[in-house]
Amino acid sequence: MDGGLYEHYPHFRKYLQDAVTELVGPDVSKLIAIEHSRDGSGIGAALLAASHSQFIEK
């Protein structure tokens, strides 16, 4: 996860993990790792653009 809220607001991590647990249940939430990632939105945008690119073979 990228963002100042996750990085600088200490209680947000717990709130987020609690919300994930509520949505998917405790067994599945144990398998999900949420970690801080610098420039995650830039990487995500690049992956999305690459996945929708079309290559024309000549």
C-alpha positions in Angstrom: 0.0 0.0 0.0 1.2 3.5 -0.9 0.2 6.7 0.8 0.8 9.1 3.6 -2.3 8.0 5.6 -1.0 4.4 5.9 2.6 5.6 6.5 2.0 8.4 9.0 -1.2 7.5 10.8 -0.3 4.8 13.3 -3.9 3.5 14.0 -4.8 3.3 10.3 -2.9 0.0 9.8 -5.0 -1.7 12.6 -8.2 -0.2 11.2 -7.4 -1.5 7.8 -6.5 -5.0 9.0 -9.7 -5.1 11.1 -11.7 -4.2 8.0 -10.1 -6.9 5.9 -10.8 -9.4 8.6 -14.4 -8.4 8.8 -14.7 -8.7 5.0 -13.0 -12.0 4.3 -13.0 -13.7 7.8 -10.2 -14.4 10.2 -8.9 -17.5 8.4 -8.4 -15.7 5.1 -7.2 -12.4 6.6 -4.2 -14.3 8.1 -3.0 -15.0 4.6 -3.2 -11.3 3.5 -0.1 -9.1 4.2 -0.6 -5.4 3.9 2.7 -3.5 3.8 3.9 0.0 2.9 5.3 0.3 -0.6 6.9 3.5 -1.9 5.5 4.6 -5.3 3.0 1.8 -5.3 0.5 3.9 -7.3 3.1 4.5 -10.0 3.9 0.8 -10.2 0.2 0.0 -10.4 -0.4 2.5 -13.2 2.5 1.1 -15.1 1.3 -2.5 -14.7 -2.3 -1.5 -15.8 -0.9 0.3 -18.8 1.2 -2.6 -19.8 -1.7 -5.1 -19.4 -3.8 -3.1 -21.8 -1.0 -2.4 -24.4 -1.4 -4.0 -27.8 1.6 -5.1 -29.8 1.4 -5.2 -33.5 3.7 -7.7 -35.2 4.8 -6.7 -38.7 
